[in-house]
Each structure stands twice: as structure tokens, then as C-alpha cells.
Amino acid sequence: MPDTGLHPEATHTAATEHFDVLIVGAGISGVGAAWHLTTQRPGTSFVVLEALHSFGGTWLTHKYPGIRSDSDLYTFGYRFKPWVGPPIAAASEILNYMGEVIEDAKLAPHIRYNHAIHTAAWNSDAKLWTLEATDTATGQRRRFTCNFLWMCQGYYRHAEGYTPEWPGMADFQGDIVHPQQWPEGLGYSGKRVIVIGSGASAATIVPAMAGRAAHVTMLQRSPTWFRIGRNGIDIADQLRELAVDETWVHEIVRRKILFEQAKFTARSFNEPDKVAEELLANVRAVVGEDYDIGTHFTPRYRPWHQRLAYVPDGDLFQAVAAGTASVVTDEIERFTPGGILLKSGQELEADLIVTATGFELNVLGDIAFTIDGRPLAFHETVTYRGMMFTGVPNMAWVFGYFRASWTLRADLVGDFVCRLLAEMEQRGARQVEVALRPEDHNMPLLPWIDPQNFNPGYLMRGMHLLPKRGDKPEWQHNQDYWREKDQFPAIDLKDAAFVYR
């Protein structure tokens, strides 16, 4: 028998269930996709398959201290659901918000939890996707067919994070924990803690643990750019004082934030030195003039070359200023029984080490894809606007923005997919895929993203897994929401790039 990739403990396969659309994942993208189908395509049958025991994705799996968004919820929230809390929200608040969307749109009957998908096979004769899954709660195999597959599984592996292999890790006598595998009930009160890393996770964990731990040290190989701001928005507070409807508040504040983000991003390219000095001045105002800003908070790259972490109310820097946390900029020589020896010769003592060192990129949810019996070489395809791929029929993929909230693009893709399904229905087409047009065949094919534009470690480690891009806007994953919000609705579904059958 061929290897199906199913868990060996799985029992017999139940009867095949068919749906017009199958959505993979019940995180922020999948719940949004389900809402768009319900409201824009009433009568379309669909199911959402989620490997975890509940909805939420990142906000369900991440349990580390202080877990919060580093995007404001006016833009990370859906455009159709007003956000009424502080702009930077805790995971529990985001889960409550998503739960309200599910309840309001009556999405719960469409979601199947504990469904781990192993294979997805496209058959051109039947014009169908067939997905094999295991119900991890019962061990039973499940089979689904669908006309259209909507990949909303995110971009990283939830089950494990990225931790480098350092010499001597087995010698360390305390606990080593990655934020993605935070053990329930792990105590750190009175302990000496080292947090390795300087990204958004580290910037969240350090102030959350500071004060309860004996001391928290953020150990970084190189600094990250941080942006400090109040966890509140003046205009939102003023509009609420005037009893303005929350739908209006959400839209006005959302537009204001997006406008200011676009201006800031443009400035980071056009006047990076001035932006850098402004960011450093905000840090200096909290930690003091005598603090070594140059060593610990001045990155080697320009602002927005990697993701810029937002620090609400400057809590990370408040902890540093208070002495409950400190920053060490150095490289690791090896772990020791009592902590970490640095290449400078300094040894940091610790009882607990947190490796906030990044994600493992996971582009297709660890699902084995085949097209007419042939394994899908995803990295050999060319992307159409970062959501469809040459040679892959009846599938859309949600991949958000690097410099703006993920959900902004999830909403745009939701509108596009609903339009595409309507176009197929009008044509009587059962299959659609994107293909290079005659004028595109001499187009240079490039990596998914220009490393000179954006180059975080998780993306550089996994670039070989991602599709190619061309040098034309329609064959790229554009990072500019301000333009794409107008470009996506104007996509010509009759363009030769779309091949209907």
C-alpha cells in the first residue's frame, strides 16, 4: 500500500465529505475567510479544518508570560469587527474577539477541531482536491473533497520553534524553554533568567518576568529597532467621549493608523538616519542619557529592514531603567552548568534560559501536496500577488504583510477569493489556475522577497521553500498595503494570467 502519511494509530476512514470550499486553519486568517464566505457567498458550503483543539492559532499556542500582539488591534483586527480595547492587546483579549466573530456569524458548526491534515491531492479529471486527515481526538481517519482550497494555516510551525544548537546545552542544570513550548505552571519567581533574543517575543517576555524574577537578562547578538508609544490612541478616546458609534471609531482610527504607518515606512526608506535618531531618542528618554544606547539599542541595519517591534508604554525600557532587567550584547561561546559563557569571557548565571530565537518557517502546513499524482514542488512555482501559484489549481494562500498587520491582507484575499468564486460560477468553470502570459516568459524569476528589502532570520532560513517572484507587480508579494487596498479590488479576473477550464 502507498504511504498516505497518516498517523499509524489512525483507524478506518469515514465516508468522504464534500464541500465547495475547504479552509485550512482556524487562526486569524481562517476565521476571517469563513466570515467572508458566509457574508459574501451565502449558500456556499464550506468547512474549516483546524489541527488544534480550538480556534486562535498563535494566540492559542503561545503561553509565555505577557503574550500580546505587536500590531495594533485596529488593523490586526478585522475591518468588519470593531475593536474596543487598548490597541496592543493580550492573547486572551484577541481570543475573546475572535470568539465573538465566530458567534456573531454562526461559524462554529463549520469548524472541525483536532483535524490534522496529512495529504492534499488535486485531480484534474475530477476537478477536485482530496484531503486526508486524522481526527486526533478519536484517532479516526477523515477524507474530504472540495472544489476550492483556501490555505490559512499561517507561516510557521506551531509545534516547535527555532533554537540553535549551542555547545554545552546538555550541561546546563536549569531549564531551557522556547516561548512556543512554554510549560504550564513553569515558575520563575526569584530565579535568575536569561532571555536569548531581541525580537518581539523577547521584548514581551522580559518586562513580563521582570520584578517577579530575581533578575532578567536579555542576551542579544545584535540589537533590534523598537518603537515606543502609549498603549492608547487619543482620537479613539475622544470619539468615545463623544459617544460616536464603535463602527465609526474603528474605521476612523484604522485609517489614521494606516496612513501614519505608510508615512513612517516611507520615511524609513527615504530618511533612515533621521528615523533612527527619533527611535533612539525615545529609548534614551526612558533609560537615561548615561545608558550605552550605541551598544545595546542601535542596530546595524536601517529601521524596517527587519520587523520593528512595538513596545507599549516603553515597558521593556522601564524594566531596564528600574534595574529589574538588563541587556547584554555579545555572542554565546557555550552553555555551562550554571549559565552561559560569552565570547567576551563573561559568564552569565541563570536558573532558567528562554530561547526567544525565532520560528521555523512552514509554508504549507506540513501537508504533502500532489498535483495529478506528482509531488508539488512549491519552490518552483511563481506567485501571483502572493496568494496563487502557477500550476496549482483552485487554491489560494494567505500570507500577510511584514510591515503591517497580517489581517489587512487576509481581508483583501477574502474579497478576492469570493470574487474569483463568483467569476468561476458565472463562467461555468470548475478549474482556475494562474499561468505566465506570453509577455511574462522572459521575466526574471527572483527569490520570494528581496533580502535587501526585508531579511529576518526565519525568512532567510526558509527562502528555498518559498515560490519565486517576477519583476512585475502582479507576480510579486507586494508589501505595500496602502497600494494593494486599491489594486486588489481592481484585479482583472479576465486577464490572461487566469486560466479557466
N, C-alpha and C positions, 0 to 999 in steps of 0.2 A: 504494500500500500504506500502511496506517496506520503511524504511528511507534510502534514497540514499545519504544523506549528502550534497545534493546540496543546493545552496542558495535559500531561499523561493521565491525571486523575479525573479528567472530564468524562462524563458519561455520555449516553446516546444523544444524538441531535434531535431536537424537537422539530416540528413541522416548520417549513420555511415561511417567514412572514415577509410580505411585500409592502413597500411604501413608495410614494412618489419621490420623496427626499429623505435621505438619512444624514443626520448631523452627528459628527464625531466630537464629543466633549460637551460637558455642561458647565464650563467656566464662563467667564465674562463674554466670550465670543459666541459660544454655543447657545447660551440663554438668549442673547441678542438675536441670533439667527432664528431661533424658534419664535421670538416675538414678531420679527419681520414677516415670516411666513404666515403666522396667524392673522396678522393685520392686513398684509398686502396681498396674500394669496389664499383667502378663505376657501376651504374645500380641498386644498392640497393636503394629502396625507403625508405625515412625517413622523419620524421617531428620533429621539436623541439618545445615543448610547454613551454612557459615562462609566469609566473603569472604576472610579472611586465610589464610596458608599453614599455620597451626597453631592450637591452642586457646589460650585465655588472655585474649583481648580486651585490656583496659587493660594487663595485666601482660606482654603480648607486644609491644604497640606502643610503650609508653613506655620509652625507653632512656636517659633523662637520669641524671646522677650521683646515686647514693643512692636511686633509685626504691624506694619502700616503701609499705605501706599506712598510712593514718592512722586505720584502725579496727583494733581488736584481732582477732586471728585466732580467738579462741574464739567470737566472734559473727560475724565476717566469714566464717569457715569454716562448712562445712555442719554442721547439727545431727547428721547421721548419720556424720560422719567426724571422729574425734578429732584435735585439733591438739596437737602435742607440742613445738613450738618456742617461741621468745620471742613474746609477744603481738603486738608490732609486727614485721612480717616484711618482708623484701626481696622484690622481684618474683620472683627466681629461686626462692625458697622457696615462694611461692604457686603458681608454675607446677609445681613438683615435687609439691605437694599435689594440685593438680587432675589431674595426670598419674596419680597413684595412684588417684584416684576413677575415672578412665576405664579404667584397667587392672583394678581390682577388680571393676567392674560390667560389664566387657567391652563398653564403649561404642564403641570405636574403629571397628568395622565400620559403625556407624550415622552416622558423621560424614563429610561431604564438604567438604574444604577447597578454597580457591580458587574458590568458587562465589559470584559477585556477583549478587544478585537485583535485577532491574530493575522488574518489574511483578508485582502480585498482584491477581487478578480473581476476585470472587465471582459465582457464577451460581446464582440461586435455583431455577431449574428443575432443574439437575443437583445442587444442594446440595453444591457443591464449590468449593474455591479452586484456581485455576490460577496457578502461578508460573513466570515466565520468568527464566532466569538465564544467565550466561556462565561457563563453566569458564575462568578466566583463565590457567590453566597450558597449556591446549590451544587456546583460542580457540573452542571448540565451544559452541553454544547448548544449553541444557538446559531441559526442561519437566517440571514436577512438578504433580501434583494431590494434594489432601489433603482429608480431611473436616474437620479442625480445624487452625487455625493458631495457633502459640504464639510470640509475639514476645518474644525475649530478646536483642535487639540493643543494649541499653544506651540511653543518653540523650544522647550527644554524638557528634559526627563525629570518627572516629578519624584521618582523613586530614589534618585541619587543625585547628589551634587558633584561638582568638580573639586577634588582635593589632590594637590600634587603629592608625589611620594618624596618625602624628605628623609635623609638618613637618620636613624635612631628613633623613629616614631614608636617602635615597639618597646623602647626602653623607658618611655615616659610613664611615670607611675600614677598620673592623674587621668582625667577623662579627656578624650579628643572627640569633638562633636562638630558635624557640619550643620548649618542652620536648617537645611531641608530634612534632616533626620533628628530633630530635637526631641530627646526622650521626655515622655510625660513625667512630671514631678522632679525633674533634674534640679537639685538645689545648688545655689551658688552664693547664698548669704555667708558673708565672712570669708569667702575664698578669693585667692589671687587669680585673676582671669586675664588671659591674653586672647584678643580677637585679631586673627590674621586677616588682613584685607582692609580696603579703604573705600569700598563702594557703598551703595545704598543700604545693603544689609548691615554692614559694619556700622554705618552711621546711625542706624536704628538701634542695633543691639547695645552699643557702648553706652549711650545715655540711659537706656532702659535698665541696665545692670548696675551702672554707677550709683553709689550710695548704699546699695544693699551688699554688693561685693566688697571685700576688703580693699581692692583696687582693681581697676580695669585698664589694661594697656592695649591700645590699638597699634598693632605692628604692621607697618606697610613697607613694601619695597619702594614704592613711589607714591606721591600724593595724588589726590583726586580733586577736581573742582567741585566746590559746594556753593549752593546759593541759599542765603538765609532770608527768611521772611516770616511775618506774623501768620499764625495759623488762623486766619480770618481775612475777610475781604470787606473793606469799608463800604463799597457800594451795595453789597448784599445786605449788610446790616442796616443801611439807610433805607433801602427799598422795603425791608421788612418792617421798619418803624412806620413806614407809610402804608402798611397793610396791603402792599402790592401782591397780587396772586403769585404763588410759588412757581407756576409755569413761566410767568414773565421774568421773575427773578432769575430762574435757571438760565433762560435764553439770553438775557442781558449780560449776566455775569460770565456766561460761557463765551459770548462773543468778545467781551472785553479781554478775557484771559487769552483767547486765541490770537487776538490782534496784538497783544503785548508780547506773547511768545514768539510770534512771527517776526516782530521788530527786533527782539533780543537775539534770536537765532541769526538774523541777517547781520546784526552788529557784530556777533561773534566771528563772522567771516570777514566783514569789511573793516572792522577796527578792533581786532582781537586784543591788542595791548591795552586799550582803554577799558574794555570789558573786564580783562584780567585784573586790572588795578581796582576797579569797582568791587569785584568779588572779594579781593584780598582786603580791601578797606573794611568791608562788612565783618570779615573774620577778625581783623585786628581790633575792631571796636568792642568785641566781646572778650577776646583772650588777653588784650593789653598790648601796649607798644613794645614791651620788652620781650614778648614771646618770639621765638625763632620761626616766623612765618615763612621765610625763604626756604628753610629745610623741610618743614612739615606740612605746609599747605600751599606750596607753589608747584604745580605740576610741570612736567617737561613738555606738555602738548598744549595747544591752544584750547580755550573753552569750547565745548561741544564737539571736540574730536572724539571724545567718548561721552557716555551718558553723564549728564550733570545732575548730581544728587541734590535734592531739596532738603534742607534742614529746618523744620518748622520751629519758630521761636528760638533758633540757634541752640537747641538743647545739647547737641554734641559739644559745642564750644563752651557752653555754660558749664558742662561737667569738667572739661579741661581747665577752665578758669578756676573752678572750685577745688581742684586738686583730687577729685574722686576718680578721674580718668587722666591718662597721659597718652602721648603719641610718640612712638619710636619709629624712625625711618632708617631701615637697614635691611640687609638680606640674611636669610637663615643659613647658618653653617650646618647645624644638625639639632635634633631634639636630644635632650639629656633626661635623666631620671627626674630631675626637679624643674625642668622648664625647657628653654630654648637658648642655644648658644648662637650668637650672631657672628657674622663675618668680621665685624669690628673687634671681636673678642669679648664683648659684653654678654653676660648671661642674664636672661630674664627668668625670674622664678614664677612658677604657676602651679595651681591646683587643677585648673580647667583651661583647656585650649579650644577656642572656637575657630574653625577654618571657614571663614566667610570669603571663600576664594572663587566663587562663581558657579556657573551652570554647566551642564552637559547638553549641548545642542541636540535636539531630537526633532527632525523636520517632518517626519510622517508617523509619529506616534508609535514607533516600533512595530508597525504593521507591514507585513510582506505584501507588496503590491505586484500584481501581474496584469499585463495587457495582452489579451488573447494568448494566454499561456506563457508569455515571456516576462521575466522579471523586469520591473520598471527601473531603469537607470535614471533616477530623478535628476542627478547632477548633469546629465547630458541633454536635458530639456532646456528650452528657452522660456523665460517667464513673460506672460502678458500682464503688465501692470502689477506684478507681484501676487496675482491671485489665480491665474490659469496658466497652463503649461502645454507646450507643443507636444502632440502625440498622446495626451492624456484626456480622453473624452469625458464629458458630463461630470466634471469635478471643479470645484472652486476651493481655494485655501485662504484662510485669514491669517495674515501676518501684519502686525501693526506697525506703528511708527517708532523710530528710535528717539526722536527729539520731541515727540508729542505723545499724548495719551493713546494707548493701544486701541481703546474703544472707538475713537474717532474713525479709524479705518474699518473697524468691524461694522459700524453703521453704514459706511459707504459701500462696503462689499455686500451688505444685506440688501440695500436698494438695488445694486447691480444684479445680484442673483435673481431677485424677484422679477426684474425687467427681462432678464435672459430667459427665465422660465416662461414668461408671457410671450416672448418672441418665438420660442420653440413651439408653444401651443398654437400660435397664430399660423405658423408655417406648416404645422403637422409634422414637425421634425422630432425624431426620437433620439438624435445624437447631435452634439455640437462639440467641436474642439477648436483650438486656435492653431494656426499654421502661419509660417512665414510667407509673406506675399512675394511675388516675383521681384519687387523692388527691394526686398529685405535680404535676399540670398547672399549678397556680398557684404552684408553688415558685419562689422567686427563683433565677435562674441567675447564677453568680458566676465569677470567674477561677479557674483550676485551684488556686491557693493564695492565701491572704490575704497580701498584701505586708507587712502589719503583723505577721504571724506569722513569715515567713521570706522573705528578699528578696535572695539572691545575684545578682550581675550576669548570669550566664548564664541564669538563670531569668527575670529581668525582661526581658532582650532577646528571649527566645523565648516569652513568655507567650501571644502572639497565635497561636501554633502549637498550643497545647495545648487539650484539651477543657474544657468547662465543668464546674463542680461545682454541686450544690444545697446547700440549708441543712439537709439531713437526713444523718445519718451514713452511710447506705448509698449516697448519691450524692456521696461525697467520697473523696479520697485521704487517709485518716487518717494522721497522723504518729506515732501512739502505739502502738508495738509491744506495750507491756505490756497494753493493752486488746485489740488486734487478735489477739493469740495465742489469746484466748478467743472473740472474735467470729467469726473466720473459720471455725473448725470448726462453729459454730452457725448458719451461713448456711443459711436455709431454701430449698432448691432448688425447692420447690413454691410459693414466693411468686410473686405475680402479676407481679413485676418480671422474671421469667424467662418468655420466650415460646417454647414448643417447637412444632415443626412436623414 
